[in-house]
Structure formats: structure tokens, C-alpha cells
Amino acid sequence: QVAQNAFQNPRAQNVVNQNGGVGHFARNCTVKPKRRDAAYLQTHLLIAQKEEAGIQLQAKEFDLIAAAAELDEIEEVNANCILMANLQQASTSSTQTDKAHVYDSDGSAE
């Protein structure tokens, strides 16, 4: 069910893994995202300043901003899927007890 939720997003990248199944996690992708180093951030700052000043962006600049937004969205979908999987695993874990201890105000357990 976690995977089905990820496929509802048309921008989520679906890849076929070596077993023939379709995956959506970043570890299944062979393309590595660009590092967000100082030069990358400086470029985005300058583009954002141009855009805010009303200066029309060049096609290359527009593509760079669009790619960054898409990467952010993919990372958010992946993080949400991982969180949902972890929550599902925790809720079905056999380590949970049916009855938790109840403590009185003096610290003694019932």
C-alpha cells in the first residue's frame, strides 16, 4: 500500500528493479542527484533574485529551477514513503505488549 501511494504522484520516478518489480525509492535509481554545494546554492540565489526583480529567466535558468523543484518533490515523496513504512512496521511489530505498565504518582508499578 505504501508503494501505491507513491504512484499517485505523476512526478515520482518509477523504476524497474532487477527482480522485475517496480520501485520508487531513491536506492532503486541509478541517477544520482547533484550535490547542493556552495556554487549550486549561489546559482539558485542569483536566479531567485533575477526572478524577484522581474527579469525574465533564460531557458537554462528556468530548467535548473524546475529540475530543483522536481528533485525536492521526489525527495519528499521518498521520505513520506519511508516514514509510512516505518510506522506500519512499528504498528505491527511483535515487540509491542498488550498491556503497558501503569505508574502511580509515587513511581510504583501496578
C-alpha positions in Angstrom: 0.0 0.0 0.0 2.9 2.3 0.6 4.1 1.9 -3.0 0.6 2.5 -4.3 0.5 5.9 -2.5 3.8 6.9 -4.2 2.5 6.1 -7.7 -0.3 8.6 -7.3 2.2 11.4 -7.7 2.9 11.7 -11.5 6.3 13.2 -10.9 7.5 10.3 -8.7 10.1 8.4 -10.7 9.1 4.7 -11.1 11.9 2.4 -12.0 12.0 -1.4 -12.7 14.3 -3.2 -10.3 16.4 -6.3 -11.1 13.6 -8.6 -9.9 11.2 -7.1 -12.5 9.2 -5.2 -9.9 8.5 -1.5 -10.0 10.2 0.5 -7.3 10.0 4.1 -6.2 12.8 4.6 -3.6 15.9 6.6 -4.3 18.0 3.5 -3.7 16.4 1.9 -6.8 17.5 4.8 -9.1 20.8 4.8 -10.9 20.9 8.6 -11.4 22.5 10.5 -8.5 21.1 13.9 -7.7 23.5 16.9 -7.9 25.3 17.9 -4.8 23.9 21.1 -3.3 27.3 22.7 -2.7 28.0 26.5 -2.3 28.2 27.1 -6.1 24.9 25.4 -6.6 23.2 27.4 -3.9 24.8 30.6 -5.1 23.4 30.0 -8.6 19.9 29.4 -7.3 20.1 32.5 -5.2 21.1 34.6 -8.2 18.3 33.1 -10.3 15.8 33.7 -7.5 16.9 37.4 -7.2 16.5 37.8 -11.0 13.1 36.3 -10.9 12.1 38.5 -7.9 13.3 41.6 -9.7 11.1 40.8 -12.7 13.9 39.9 -15.0 13.0 37.2 -17.5 14.9 34.0 -16.9 16.8 32.3 -19.7 15.7 28.8 -20.7 18.7 27.2 -19.0 17.9 29.0 -15.7 14.3 28.1 -15.8 15.1 24.5 -16.4 17.5 24.5 -13.5 14.8 25.8 -11.1 12.2 23.3 -12.5 14.7 20.4 -12.0 15.4 21.5 -8.4 11.7 21.7 -7.6 11.1 18.3 -9.1 14.0 16.8 -7.1 12.7 18.3 -3.9 9.2 16.8 -4.6 10.7 13.4 -5.3 12.8 13.5 -2.1 9.6 14.5 -0.1 7.7 11.6 -1.6 10.5 9.2 -0.8 10.8 10.5 2.8 7.0 10.1 3.2 7.1 6.5 1.9 9.9 5.6 4.2 8.1 7.2 7.2 4.9 5.3 6.3 6.7 2.0 6.0 8.4 2.6 9.4 5.1 3.5 11.0 3.5 0.4 9.6 6.3 -1.8 10.7 6.2 -0.3 14.2 2.4 -0.8 14.5 2.6 -4.4 13.5 5.8 -5.2 15.5 5.6 -8.2 17.8 7.6 -6.3 20.4 4.5 -4.4 21.5 2.8 -5.5 24.6 -0.9 -5.7 25.1 -0.8 -4.1 28.5 1.6 -1.4 29.4 2.6 -0.7 33.0 0.7 2.0 34.8 2.6 4.0 37.3 1.2 5.8 40.4 2.4 9.2 41.4 4.9 7.5 43.8 6.6 5.6 41.0 5.3 2.2 41.8 4.0 0.0 39.0 0.6 -1.6 39.1 
